[in-house]
Amino acid sequence: MNKLLLTSLAALASIGCSAQNPIRLNQVGYQPEQEKVITIDKINPQGKIVVKNGVGSIVAKPKVMRIATSPWTGEKRYLIDLSNIKKPGDYTIEMGKHKATLHVAKDAYHDIAKGSLKLFYLIRSGIDIDKKYAGIYARKDGHPDTKVYIHASAATANRPEGTELSSPYGWYDAGDYNKYAVNSSYAIGVMQDVYEQIPEYFAQLNTNIPESDNTTPDFLDEMMFNLKWLITCQDPDDGGIYHKLTTPHFEAFIMPDECKQKRYLVEKSVTASLDFAAVMAQASRLFEGNKDYPEFSQQAREAAIKAYDWAIKNPNAFYRQNEMNKKFKPEVTTGEYGDWSARDEKFWAASELYRLTKDARYLEDAKSTFPTRFTNSSWNSVAELGLFTWIASTNKEMGERAKDMLKTYADNLTAHVATSNFNAPYGDKAEDFGWGCLGGNCCWPAIALMYADKYIAPGKYRKFALENFNYVLGQNTTGYCYVTGYGTKSPMHPHHRISANDNIEQPFPGMLVGGPNPGQQDLAEGIIYPSKNPDASYADQTESYASNEIAINWNASLVGIACWLDATSK
């Protein structure tokens, strides 16, 4: 029996097992003061459900607070409010033969916050991953990237085709082994935004990485590991940023040290250059005066300005892989990260550069590209990171404008929670689901809600951010906690080359999978989905890149919300 069929059968078996237990709740835990509304799927629990404490005493006989209806199946879901259970401890929810654990603790999210950030150490490239820091996930370096080559598309007079360069470090982007300037910049930007909101929390967060003994917070050390790679993506002659460091084709499902393809820096792009400019300007502020990296702040400042200037001179330099392949060899078929508008990237970069330099030209550029609305964000929609910049700044005019847009977004996002299936802003609309939805449509909006809670209406929006987090951690249609290694039922077969080939049963912990995707773009791979319904279109199969891949931008959103919620526990 082949591996695909085995994982397919395993996925179906686990889904069946999940379906047999109708109790849907956050499997990682709840903070004491947190609202605790859980969902019972299909079975009316009225008069059948009790909650017991650790010694078996009944502490609650909850009643159904309301009934919701699945927008796709028409089946009933029953919502139970357990918010009165505030004393830390483990409680057993019993409903006939069905049981589930309700964990309550002030630090309920501390382990998952650390684990989601520690994941970035585990996916570092260019170094051995040491047993001292990684335990069973230790492995040999497979991509030192000290000998990479200028692709024909990126050739210049000073760096002709085939020029050998060194471009080490950085994080593997997703389930593959390449490194992409656009997504790396975006992922760092999301996490650094959250860092600025709770720096005291990160100052105390030790993730046991090689840099933990220095004076810099481990969080910033981890960002630096990728920032050091990004710096090498800049052409020192003109300031433009190579779009990615890549093999011509995706590697097979093998370990990093078994990979043999040449790796190339491919042509520069306006989007990569502006994203780079934004995150380097931001990093320049955050690392100013840092004793462990004393030269970086100035280096990042100069690099950001130079990249921005290149982008202004090359506004139409979009990365179009198919067109590139018609002109240059070898052909490149790895992730494109193609984006045909740079207006949002320009806004983000101008916003960060103005905050760094106070140069009026950046303010004018930010004003001229100011977005018309606030929406969900991803690597190809970065204006919201620029709006965060203004919201956290001292510029009243731009800040108030951005806050007004955020308030409209937050209010629209939360308007229908009272009738939702899982008591969350996320999960009741078809457009909630798709490629990488758990990162861009669930965790990222939760970060935005935390901004709204801090800057617009303290105490109003945090509970909604927690509800989205509940969805990710198990209170959902499939019953999965979608973060590997956490909860009572989490993905075992993510689309991730190392986890699939390291001979360790458990995948890397702390990875957020993409999530339910009704597009099912990987059906040709033989994926067996349990349903076509948007919220159930998920397969825990290694081959399911459409629903079960991991990516640094999605994990960045997980880090952001997990850490912020952990930091603000009462």
C-alpha positions in Angstrom: 0.0 0.0 0.0 1.6 3.3 -1.1 2.3 6.3 1.2 -0.4 8.5 -0.4 -3.1 5.9 0.2 -1.9 5.3 3.7 -2.0 9.0 4.6 -5.3 9.3 2.8 -6.9 6.5 4.9 -5.3 7.9 8.0 -6.8 11.3 7.3 -10.3 9.9 6.7 -10.0 7.7 9.9 -9.0 10.7 12.0 -11.8 12.8 10.6 -14.2 10.0 11.4 -12.9 9.9 14.9 -13.3 13.6 15.2 -16.8 13.5 13.9 -17.8 11.0 16.6 -17.0 13.5 19.4 -19.3 16.5 18.9 -17.7 18.6 21.6 -15.8 21.5 19.9 -13.6 23.7 22.1 -10.2 25.2 22.3 -8.0 22.2 23.0 -5.0 24.2 24.2 -6.8 26.0 27.0 -8.5 29.2 28.2 -7.3 32.0 30.3 -9.4 32.4 33.6 -11.2 35.6 32.7 -11.7 34.6 29.1 -15.2 33.9 27.7 -15.7 30.2 27.3 -18.5 29.5 24.9 -18.1 26.0 23.3 -20.0 24.4 20.5 -21.7 21.0 20.5 -22.0 19.7 16.9 -25.4 18.2 15.8 -26.4 16.6 19.1 -28.7 18.6 21.4 -26.9 18.5 24.8 -29.7 20.0 26.8 -29.9 18.0 30.1 -27.1 15.7 29.0 -24.0 17.7 29.7 -22.1 18.1 32.9 -18.7 19.6 33.8 -16.6 18.0 36.5 -13.5 19.2 38.3 -10.3 17.3 38.9 -11.7 15.3 41.7 -14.8 14.3 39.9 -17.3 16.7 41.5 -19.9 18.3 39.3 -19.2 22.1 39.0 -21.7 22.9 36.2 -24.8 21.5 34.5 -24.8 24.1 31.6 -27.8 24.9 29.4 -27.9 25.7 25.7 -27.5 29.4 25.3 -28.4 29.4 21.6 -28.6 27.3 18.5 -26.8 28.0 15.3 -27.2 26.5 11.8 -24.4 25.4 9.5 -24.7 27.6 6.4 -23.6 24.6 4.3 -25.2 21.5 5.7 -28.2 23.0 7.6 -27.2 21.0 10.7 -27.7 22.4 14.1 -25.0 23.5 16.5 -25.6 24.1 20.1 -23.6 26.7 22.0 -22.8 26.3 25.7 -21.4 29.1 27.9 -18.9 27.9 30.5 -17.5 31.4 31.2 -18.2 31.0 35.0 -15.5 28.4 35.3 -12.6 30.6 36.1 -10.5 28.7 38.7 -7.4 27.3 37.1 -7.4 23.6 36.5 -8.5 20.8 34.2 -12.2 20.1 33.9 -13.9 17.2 32.2 -16.9 18.0 30.0 -19.1 14.9 29.8 -22.0 14.3 27.5 -23.1 10.7 27.5 -20.2 8.7 26.1 -18.4 11.8 24.9 -15.8 13.7 26.9 -13.4 16.6 26.4 -11.0 18.5 28.6 -11.4 22.1 29.5 -8.0 23.5 30.6 -8.0 26.8 32.4 -4.7 28.6 33.2 -3.4 32.1 33.3 -0.5 30.9 31.1 -2.7 28.8 28.8 -1.1 30.3 25.7 2.5 30.5 26.9 3.7 27.2 25.5 2.1 27.7 22.1 3.4 31.3 21.9 7.0 30.0 22.5 6.5 27.0 20.3 5.2 29.0 17.3 8.2 31.3 17.6 10.7 28.5 18.2 9.5 27.0 14.9 11.5 29.6 13.1 14.7 28.3 14.6 13.8 24.8 13.4 13.4 26.0 9.8 16.6 28.0 9.7 18.8 27.4 6.7 22.5 27.7 6.4 23.4 26.2 9.8 23.3 22.8 11.6 20.2 22.6 13.8 21.8 21.6 17.1 20.4 19.0 19.5 21.0 21.4 22.4 18.3 23.6 21.0 16.2 21.3 18.8 16.2 18.0 20.7 15.0 15.2 18.4 14.6 17.6 15.5 18.4 18.3 15.2 19.6 17.9 11.6 22.5 18.7 9.3 22.7 21.9 7.3 21.7 21.3 3.8 21.8 24.7 2.2 24.8 26.8 3.3 24.1 29.1 0.3 27.7 30.3 0.3 27.8 29.4 -3.4 24.7 30.7 -5.2 24.6 32.0 -8.7 23.2 35.1 -10.5 20.5 33.9 -12.8 20.5 35.2 -16.4 17.4 37.3 -15.5 19.3 39.1 -12.9 22.6 39.7 -14.8 24.2 43.1 -14.9 27.6 44.4 -16.1 29.1 44.0 -12.6 27.3 40.8 -11.8 27.0 38.8 -15.1 25.2 35.6 -15.5 26.7 32.8 -13.4 28.5 35.1 -10.9 29.1 33.2 -7.7 27.8 34.9 -4.5 27.3 34.1 -0.9 23.7 34.4 0.4 23.5 32.4 3.6 21.0 32.1 6.5 17.3 32.9 6.5 14.3 30.7 6.9 12.9 28.1 4.6 9.8 29.7 3.3 7.2 26.9 3.5 7.0 23.2 2.7 9.9 23.8 0.2 13.5 24.9 0.6 13.6 28.2 -1.2 13.8 31.7 0.3 11.6 34.5 -1.1 12.3 38.2 -0.4 8.6 39.2 -0.6 7.3 36.7 1.9 10.3 36.9 4.2 9.9 40.7 4.5 6.2 40.4 5.1 6.6 37.7 7.8 9.2 39.7 9.7 7.0 42.9 9.3 4.0 41.2 10.9 6.0 39.9 13.8 7.9 43.1 14.4 4.6 45.0 14.5 3.5 42.9 17.4 6.9 43.1 19.0 6.6 46.9 19.2 3.3 46.6 21.0 4.6 44.3 23.8 8.4 44.7 24.0 8.5 44.0 27.7 6.9 40.6 27.1 9.5 39.6 24.5 12.3 40.8 26.7 11.5 37.9 29.0 10.6 35.3 26.4 13.4 32.7 26.2 13.1 30.2 23.3 16.4 28.4 23.8 18.2 29.3 20.6 22.0 29.7 20.1 21.7 33.5 20.7 19.8 33.2 24.0 22.9 34.1 26.1 23.3 37.5 24.5 21.6 40.8 25.6 19.1 40.9 22.8 15.6 39.4 23.2 15.4 36.0 21.5 12.6 37.4 19.3 14.9 40.0 17.7 17.7 37.5 17.4 15.4 35.3 15.4 14.3 38.2 13.1 18.0 39.0 12.7 18.7 35.5 11.3 16.4 36.2 8.4 17.3 39.9 8.1 21.0 38.9 7.6 19.9 36.9 4.6 17.6 39.6 3.2 20.5 42.0 3.2 22.4 39.7 0.8 19.5 40.0 -1.6 20.4 43.6 -2.4 22.4 44.5 -5.5 25.1 46.8 -4.0 25.4 48.7 -7.3 21.8 49.9 -7.7 20.0 48.9 -4.5 17.4 46.6 -6.2 16.3 43.4 -4.4 16.4 40.0 -6.0 13.0 38.5 -5.9 14.1 35.1 -4.5 16.9 32.6 -3.9 15.7 29.4 -5.5 16.4 26.2 -7.2 15.1 26.0 -10.8 12.5 23.4 -9.6 11.1 22.3 -6.3 13.2 19.7 -4.6 11.8 16.2 -4.2 10.6 15.2 -0.7 14.1 14.7 0.6 16.1 16.1 3.5 18.0 19.4 3.1 21.4 17.8 3.0 20.3 15.5 0.2 19.5 18.4 -2.1 21.7 18.8 -5.2 20.2 21.5 -7.4 22.0 24.7 -8.0 20.5 27.8 -6.3 20.1 31.1 -8.0 19.3 34.7 -7.2 16.7 35.7 -9.8 15.7 39.1 -11.2 14.9 42.1 -9.1 11.3 43.2 -8.5 9.6 46.4 -7.4 7.5 44.5 -4.9 10.5 42.7 -3.3 12.4 46.0 -3.2 9.5 47.9 -1.5 8.8 45.2 1.0 12.5 45.0 1.8 12.6 48.8 2.3 9.7 48.7 4.7 11.0 45.9 6.9 14.6 47.3 6.9 13.3 50.7 8.0 11.3 49.1 10.7 14.2 47.0 11.8 16.5 49.9 11.8 14.4 51.5 14.5 14.1 48.4 16.5 17.8 47.6 16.5 19.0 51.2 17.1 21.6 51.1 19.9 21.6 47.3 20.0 24.9 46.1 21.6 24.9 42.7 19.9 24.4 44.1 16.4 25.9 47.6 16.7 26.3 48.3 13.0 23.0 46.9 11.8 20.7 49.8 12.4 22.7 52.1 10.2 23.2 49.4 7.6 19.5 48.7 7.5 18.6 52.4 7.2 20.9 52.8 4.2 19.7 49.6 2.6 16.1 50.6 3.0 16.6 54.0 1.4 18.5 52.5 -1.5 15.9 49.8 -2.2 13.1 52.4 -2.1 15.0 54.6 -4.6 15.4 51.7 -6.9 11.7 50.9 -6.7 10.7 54.5 -7.5 12.9 54.3 -10.6 11.6 50.9 -11.6 7.8 51.1 -10.9 6.9 48.4 -13.4 9.5 45.8 -12.6 7.0 43.2 -11.6 8.2 39.6 -11.3 6.5 37.6 -14.1 7.9 34.2 -14.0 6.4 32.8 -17.2 7.7 35.8 -19.2 11.1 35.5 -17.6 11.2 31.8 -18.6 10.7 32.7 -22.2 13.8 34.8 -22.2 16.2 33.1 -19.7 17.5 29.7 -18.7 17.3 27.7 -16.6 13.6 27.9 -16.4 12.3 28.5 -12.8 9.1 26.8 -11.7 9.1 27.4 -7.9 6.8 29.8 -6.1 6.2 33.0 -8.0 4.9 35.4 -5.4 3.7 37.4 -8.3 1.9 40.7 -7.7 0.9 43.2 -10.4 0.3 46.3 -8.2 2.9 47.9 -6.0 0.7 50.6 -4.6 0.3 48.9 -1.2 4.0 48.0 -1.0 4.9 51.6 -1.7 2.5 52.8 1.1 4.0 50.4 3.6 7.6 51.3 2.7 6.9 55.1 2.6 5.1 54.9 6.0 8.0 53.1 7.6 10.7 55.3 6.0 8.9 58.4 7.2 8.7 57.1 10.7 12.4 56.3 10.6 13.7 59.4 8.8 11.0 62.1 9.1 11.8 63.0 5.4 8.8 64.8 3.9 9.1 63.0 0.6 8.1 59.7 2.3 5.1 61.4 4.0 3.9 62.7 0.6 4.3 59.2 -0.9 2.3 57.7 1.9 -0.5 60.2 1.6 -0.7 59.7 -2.2 -1.0 55.9 -1.8 -3.1 55.8 1.4 -5.6 52.9 1.0 -9.3 53.4 0.7 -10.2 50.7 3.3 -8.8 48.3 5.8 -8.9 44.6 4.8 -7.3 41.2 5.6 -3.6 41.2 4.9 -1.2 38.8 3.2 2.1 39.0 1.3 0.4 40.6 -1.7 -1.8 42.9 0.4 0.5 44.8 2.8 -1.1 48.2 3.1 -2.5 47.2 6.4 1.0 46.9 7.8 1.5 50.6 6.8 -1.8 51.4 8.6 -0.4 49.7 11.7 2.6 52.0 11.4 0.5 55.1 11.5 -1.8 53.8 14.2 1.3 53.3 16.5 2.9 56.6 15.5 2.6 60.1 16.9 1.3 61.5 13.7 -2.3 62.5 14.7 -3.6 63.2 11.2 -2.5 59.9 9.6 -3.0 57.9 12.8 -6.7 59.0 13.2 -7.4 58.3 9.6 -6.0 54.8 9.9 -7.8 54.2 13.2 -11.1 55.2 11.6 -10.6 52.6 8.9 -9.6 49.9 11.4 -12.7 50.6 13.5 -14.9 50.1 10.5 -13.1 46.8 9.7 -13.2 45.6 13.3 -16.9 46.4 13.7 -17.8 44.7 10.5 -15.7 41.7 11.4 -17.5 41.2 14.8 -21.0 42.1 13.8 -22.3 38.6 13.3 -20.5 36.7 16.2 -23.8 36.5 18.1 -25.3 34.2 15.5 -22.1 32.4 14.4 -21.6 28.6 14.6 -18.5 28.8 16.7 -18.9 32.1 18.5 -16.1 33.7 16.5 -15.8 36.4 13.8 -14.3 33.7 11.6 -15.8 30.6 10.1 -19.4 31.3 8.8 -18.7 32.8 5.4 -17.4 30.9 2.3 -14.9 33.7 1.7 -13.3 32.9 5.1 -11.8 29.8 3.6 -9.2 29.2 0.9 -5.4 29.0 0.5 -3.7 29.8 3.8 -7.0 31.0 5.3 -6.0 30.2 8.9 -3.1 32.6 8.7 -4.5 35.5 6.6 -8.2 35.2 7.4 -8.2 34.1 11.0 -5.0 34.7 12.9 -4.1 38.0 11.1 -7.5 39.6 11.7 -7.1 38.6 15.4 -4.0 40.7 15.5 -5.9 43.6 13.9 -8.6 43.2 16.6 -5.9 43.5 19.2 -4.7 46.8 17.6 -8.3 47.9 17.8 -8.6 46.9 21.4 -5.4 48.8 22.3 -5.9 52.0 20.2 -9.6 52.4 19.7 -11.7 50.8 22.4 -9.8 49.1 25.2 -11.6 46.0 26.5 -14.0 45.8 23.5 -12.2 43.7 20.8 -9.8 41.4 22.7 -12.5 38.8 23.3 -13.1 38.6 19.6 -9.4 38.0 18.9 -9.6 35.2 21.5 -12.6 33.7 19.7 -10.7 33.5 16.4 -7.9 31.8 18.3 -10.4 29.3 19.8 -11.3 28.4 16.2 -7.7 27.7 15.2 -7.2 25.6 18.4 -10.1 23.2 17.9 -13.5 24.9 18.1 -14.3 24.3 14.4 -16.0 22.0 12.0 -13.2 19.4 11.7 -12.3 19.3 15.4 -8.6 19.8 14.6 -6.3 22.0 16.5 -4.6 23.3 13.4 -1.2 23.9 15.1 1.1 20.8 15.0 2.0 19.4 18.4 -0.7 21.1 20.4 -4.2 20.1 21.5 -5.6 16.6 21.6 -6.0 16.3 17.8 -3.6 18.2 15.5 -2.1 17.6 12.0 0.3 14.7 11.8 1.1 14.9 8.0 1.8 18.6 7.1 3.0 19.4 3.6 6.6 20.0 4.9 9.6 18.2 3.5 11.6 17.9 6.6 8.8 16.6 8.8 7.9 14.1 6.1 11.4 12.7 5.9 13.2 13.0 9.2 12.0 9.6 10.5 10.2 11.3 13.5 6.6 10.5 13.9 5.6 13.9 15.2 6.1 16.8 12.8 7.9 20.0 13.9 5.7 21.5 16.7 4.3 25.0 16.4 3.4 24.9 12.6 0.1 26.5 11.5 -1.3 24.6 8.5 -3.1 26.5 5.7 -6.5 25.1 6.6 -9.8 24.3 4.9 -9.6 25.2 1.2 -12.6 24.5 -1.0 -10.5 25.3 -4.1 -8.9 21.8 -3.6 -6.1 22.7 -6.1 -4.2 19.5 -5.3 -6.9 17.0 -6.3 -4.7 15.7 -9.1 -2.3 14.5 -6.4 -4.9 12.0 -5.2 -6.0 13.9 -2.1 -9.1 12.6 -0.5 -11.1 15.5 1.0 -13.9 14.6 3.4 -16.2 17.3 2.0 -16.5 20.1 -0.6 -18.0 22.4 2.1 -15.7 25.3 2.7 -15.2 24.8 6.4 -14.6 21.0 6.1 -12.4 20.9 3.0 -9.2 19.9 4.8 -7.0 16.9 4.5 -4.3 15.9 6.9 -2.2 14.4 4.1 1.5 15.2 3.3 0.6 15.7 -0.4 -2.1 18.3 0.3 -0.3 21.5 -0.4 -3.6 23.3 -0.8 -4.9 22.6 2.7 -2.0 21.3 4.8 1.2 23.2 3.8 2.9 25.5 6.3 4.4 28.9 5.5 6.3 31.6 7.3 3.7 34.3 6.7 1.0 32.1 8.3 3.2 31.3 11.2 4.1 34.9 11.7 0.4 35.6 12.3 0.2 32.7 14.7 3.3 34.1 16.6 1.7 37.5 16.7 -1.6 36.6 18.1 -0.4 33.9 20.5 2.2 36.1 22.0 0.0 39.2 22.3 -2.8 37.1 24.0 -0.2 35.5 26.3 1.2 38.9 27.2 -2.2 40.4 28.1 -3.5 37.6 30.2 -5.0 38.9 33.5 
